[in-house]
């Protein structure tokens, strides 16, 4: 069991047992049965508000519980320090944490869901307030308990940590668009006898090492995870660096060239 999951379960158990809550939570518009215990475990004593400016895009009806596309855009809030993606009724509801740093407060990925659930994006602004948006998804479920398909390939370990990436640059101060795919089973550890095995940290940095964005994925992120970010590139940047590590200490590293922005006009 990962330290993230252990800490979250302890917090939820303590709160459910009657621990005092610092501030009342606003009524949940999605009426989740776990919100009143989940929210304090994730956000602590910080104030929480439901906010339509945090836009969560995901299908209402899930066709594949192993790979549900989700995008969270909190750009309308202005400066955002941290974002969290949640799936309330997953065995471990925290899907990932994201620090935009020098990127727009936007992230897209694919996640596993165990059953019909509320999926939420939360964004912490400079004043310490968590702004939460979300929507309900309907799913047959089982996505978190299914073993990764990677293990069926005899050579899966040889490709572990391989990175495919593409970057679309932007003019001026506009954010670029970066899409990453990393070969990794992202095993939840819910299959009997198989430990959890997932990427813990990813950092996108400029060529000089200045961090532009950080992601802390957790078990519910889909196998061979795909992430879309919108970093703002320092002037003259010709290369980005991706570094990361999984919970077994495996390293992830890649250099991502920045294409030259050319005009469509002659």
C-alpha positions as CSV (number, residue, x, y, z in Angstrom):
1,X,0.0,0.0,0.0
2,X,1.4,3.4,-1.0
3,X,2.1,6.1,1.6
4,X,-0.4,8.4,-0.2
5,X,-3.2,5.8,0.1
6,X,-2.3,5.0,3.7
7,X,-2.4,8.6,4.8
8,X,-5.6,9.3,3.0
9,X,-7.4,6.2,4.5
10,X,-6.2,7.2,8.0
11,X,-7.5,10.7,7.5
12,X,-10.8,9.6,6.2
13,X,-11.2,7.0,9.0
14,X,-10.4,9.6,11.6
15,X,-12.8,12.1,10.3
16,X,-15.6,9.5,9.9
17,X,-15.0,8.6,13.6
18,X,-16.0,12.1,14.7
19,X,-13.0,14.3,14.5
20,X,-13.9,18.0,14.7
21,X,-14.2,20.0,11.5
22,X,-12.7,23.5,11.5
23,X,-15.2,25.1,9.1
24,X,-18.5,24.0,7.7
25,X,-18.4,22.8,4.1
26,X,-20.8,24.2,1.5
27,X,-23.6,21.9,0.3
28,X,-22.3,19.5,-2.4
29,X,-24.1,20.2,-5.7
30,X,-23.2,16.6,-6.8
31,X,-24.6,15.1,-3.5
32,X,-21.8,12.7,-3.1
33,X,-22.1,10.4,-0.1
34,X,-18.4,10.7,0.8
35,X,-17.9,14.5,0.3
36,X,-18.2,15.5,4.0
37,X,-15.3,13.1,5.0
38,X,-13.3,13.3,1.7
39,X,-13.1,17.1,1.6
40,X,-11.4,17.6,5.0
41,X,-9.0,14.8,4.3
42,X,-7.9,16.4,1.0
43,X,-8.1,20.1,1.8
44,X,-7.5,20.1,5.5
45,X,-8.7,23.3,7.3
46,X,-8.5,25.4,4.1
47,X,-11.7,27.1,2.9
48,X,-13.6,25.3,0.1
49,X,-16.1,26.8,-2.4
50,X,-17.9,25.4,-5.4
51,X,-17.0,27.5,-8.4
52,X,-18.2,27.2,-12.0
53,X,-14.9,28.8,-13.1
54,X,-13.2,25.5,-12.5
55,X,-14.4,23.6,-15.6
56,X,-14.2,19.8,-15.6
57,X,-14.7,18.1,-19.0
58,X,-15.4,14.3,-19.0
59,X,-18.0,12.1,-20.6
60,X,-21.2,11.7,-18.7
61,X,-21.4,8.0,-19.7
62,X,-18.1,6.0,-19.5
63,X,-17.5,3.5,-22.2
64,X,-14.1,2.3,-20.9
65,X,-13.6,2.5,-17.1
66,X,-9.8,1.9,-17.6
67,X,-9.3,5.1,-19.6
68,X,-11.8,8.0,-18.9
69,X,-10.7,11.2,-20.5
70,X,-10.7,14.2,-18.0
71,X,-9.6,17.8,-18.5
72,X,-9.6,20.5,-15.8
73,X,-9.3,24.1,-16.7
74,X,-9.1,26.7,-13.9
75,X,-7.7,29.5,-16.1
76,X,-10.6,31.8,-15.2
77,X,-9.4,32.0,-11.6
78,X,-6.2,33.8,-12.5
79,X,-3.2,32.8,-10.4
80,X,-3.5,29.1,-9.2
81,X,-0.9,27.6,-6.9
82,X,-2.0,23.9,-7.0
83,X,-4.7,21.7,-8.5
84,X,-6.1,18.3,-7.4
85,X,-8.1,15.8,-9.5
86,X,-10.5,13.6,-7.5
87,X,-12.8,10.7,-8.2
88,X,-15.0,10.5,-5.1
89,X,-15.9,6.8,-5.1
90,X,-12.7,5.3,-6.3
91,X,-10.9,3.1,-3.7
92,X,-8.3,5.9,-3.5
93,X,-10.0,9.1,-4.6
94,X,-7.0,11.4,-5.1
95,X,-6.1,10.9,-8.8
96,X,-3.3,13.4,-9.1
97,X,-1.9,16.7,-7.9
98,X,-0.6,19.4,-10.2
99,X,1.5,22.6,-9.7
100,X,1.1,24.9,-12.7
101,X,4.2,27.0,-11.7
102,X,4.9,28.7,-15.2
103,X,2.0,26.9,-16.9
104,X,-1.7,27.7,-17.4
105,X,-3.8,26.0,-14.7
106,X,-5.0,23.3,-17.1
107,X,-4.3,19.6,-17.2
108,X,-5.9,16.8,-19.2
109,X,-5.3,13.0,-18.7
110,X,-7.1,9.7,-18.6
111,X,-8.1,8.0,-15.4
112,X,-9.5,4.7,-14.0
113,X,-12.9,4.7,-12.3
114,X,-14.2,1.9,-10.1
115,X,-17.9,2.8,-10.4
116,X,-20.2,5.7,-11.1
117,X,-18.8,8.7,-9.3
118,X,-18.4,12.4,-9.0
119,X,-15.2,13.6,-10.7
120,X,-13.9,16.9,-9.4
121,X,-11.1,19.4,-10.1
122,X,-10.0,21.6,-7.3
123,X,-7.7,24.7,-7.6
124,X,-6.0,26.5,-4.8
125,X,-5.6,30.3,-5.4
126,X,-3.1,32.6,-3.8
127,X,-5.5,33.4,-0.9
128,X,-5.5,29.7,0.2
129,X,-9.1,29.0,-1.0
130,X,-9.9,25.8,-2.8
131,X,-12.3,26.3,-5.7
132,X,-14.0,23.1,-6.8
133,X,-15.8,22.1,-10.0
134,X,-17.0,18.7,-11.1
135,X,-19.6,16.5,-12.7
136,X,-21.1,13.1,-12.3
137,X,-20.1,10.2,-14.6
138,X,-21.9,6.9,-15.0
139,X,-19.7,3.8,-15.3
140,X,-20.1,0.0,-15.1
141,X,-16.9,0.2,-13.1
142,X,-14.1,-2.1,-12.2
143,X,-11.4,0.1,-13.7
144,X,-9.3,0.3,-10.6
145,X,-9.2,-3.4,-9.9
146,X,-8.3,-4.6,-13.4
147,X,-4.7,-5.7,-13.9
148,X,-2.7,-3.6,-16.4
149,X,-2.6,-4.9,-20.0
150,X,1.1,-4.2,-20.2
151,X,1.9,-7.3,-18.2
152,X,0.7,-9.5,-21.0
153,X,3.6,-8.4,-23.2
154,X,6.9,-10.4,-22.6
155,X,9.0,-7.3,-23.2
156,X,7.0,-4.7,-21.2
157,X,9.9,-4.0,-18.8
158,X,12.1,-3.1,-21.8
159,X,9.8,-0.3,-22.7
160,X,9.2,0.9,-19.1
161,X,9.5,4.7,-18.8
162,X,9.7,5.4,-22.6
163,X,8.4,8.9,-23.4
164,X,6.6,10.2,-26.5
165,X,6.0,13.9,-26.6
166,X,4.9,16.7,-28.9
167,X,4.9,20.4,-28.3
168,X,3.0,23.1,-30.2
169,X,4.6,26.4,-29.6
170,X,2.7,29.7,-29.3
171,X,3.5,33.3,-30.2
172,X,4.4,36.0,-27.6
173,X,3.3,35.3,-24.0
174,X,0.7,32.7,-25.0
175,X,1.0,29.3,-23.5
176,X,2.4,26.4,-25.6
177,X,0.6,23.0,-25.7
178,X,2.5,19.9,-24.6
179,X,1.3,16.4,-24.8
180,X,3.2,13.5,-23.1
181,X,2.7,9.8,-23.2
182,X,4.8,7.6,-20.8
183,X,5.0,3.8,-21.0
184,X,4.1,2.6,-17.5
185,X,1.6,0.0,-16.1
186,X,0.3,2.4,-13.3
187,X,-0.8,-0.6,-11.3
188,X,-3.2,0.1,-8.5
189,X,-2.1,-2.9,-6.4
190,X,-5.7,-4.1,-6.1
191,X,-5.0,-7.4,-7.9
192,X,-4.2,-10.2,-5.5
193,X,-0.4,-10.6,-5.0
194,X,0.6,-7.6,-7.2
195,X,2.0,-4.5,-5.4
196,X,1.1,-1.0,-6.5
197,X,3.4,0.3,-9.2
198,X,2.9,3.8,-10.5
199,X,4.6,7.1,-11.4
200,X,5.0,9.4,-8.4
201,X,6.5,12.6,-9.8
202,X,7.0,14.3,-13.1
203,X,8.6,17.7,-13.7
204,X,8.6,19.7,-16.9
205,X,11.5,22.2,-17.0
206,X,13.1,24.7,-19.3
207,X,16.4,24.0,-20.8
208,X,18.2,25.6,-17.9
209,X,16.4,23.4,-15.4
210,X,13.8,26.0,-14.3
211,X,10.6,24.1,-13.4
212,X,7.6,25.0,-15.5
213,X,5.1,22.4,-14.1
214,X,5.0,19.5,-11.7
215,X,2.6,16.5,-11.7
216,X,2.2,14.0,-8.9
217,X,0.2,11.2,-10.5
218,X,-1.3,8.4,-8.3
219,X,-2.7,4.9,-8.9
220,X,-6.0,6.0,-10.6
221,X,-4.2,7.5,-13.6
222,X,-4.6,5.2,-16.5
223,X,-1.9,2.8,-17.8
224,X,0.6,4.4,-20.2
225,X,-0.5,7.8,-18.9
226,X,-1.1,10.7,-21.3
227,X,-0.9,14.3,-20.0
228,X,-1.7,17.5,-21.8
229,X,-0.3,20.8,-20.3
230,X,0.0,24.4,-21.4
231,X,3.4,25.7,-20.3
232,X,4.6,29.2,-20.9
233,X,8.0,29.0,-22.4
234,X,10.9,31.4,-21.5
235,X,12.0,33.4,-24.6
236,X,14.5,31.5,-26.7
237,X,13.7,28.1,-25.3
238,X,14.8,25.4,-27.7
239,X,14.4,22.3,-25.5
240,X,12.3,21.2,-22.6
241,X,13.3,18.5,-20.0
242,X,11.0,15.9,-18.5
243,X,12.2,14.1,-15.4
244,X,10.3,11.8,-13.0
245,X,10.4,8.8,-10.8
246,X,8.0,5.9,-10.0
247,X,7.4,4.4,-6.6
248,X,10.0,1.7,-7.2
249,X,12.7,4.3,-7.8
250,X,12.6,4.0,-11.6
251,X,13.8,7.1,-13.4
252,X,12.0,8.9,-16.3
253,X,13.9,11.3,-18.4
254,X,13.4,12.9,-21.8
255,X,14.4,15.9,-23.8
256,X,11.6,17.6,-25.8
257,X,12.5,19.8,-28.7
258,X,10.6,23.1,-29.2
259,X,9.7,23.5,-32.9
260,X,10.3,26.8,-34.5
261,X,7.2,28.9,-34.8
262,X,6.7,29.8,-38.4
263,X,4.1,32.0,-40.0
264,X,1.6,30.6,-42.5
265,X,2.2,33.7,-44.6
266,X,5.0,33.9,-47.2
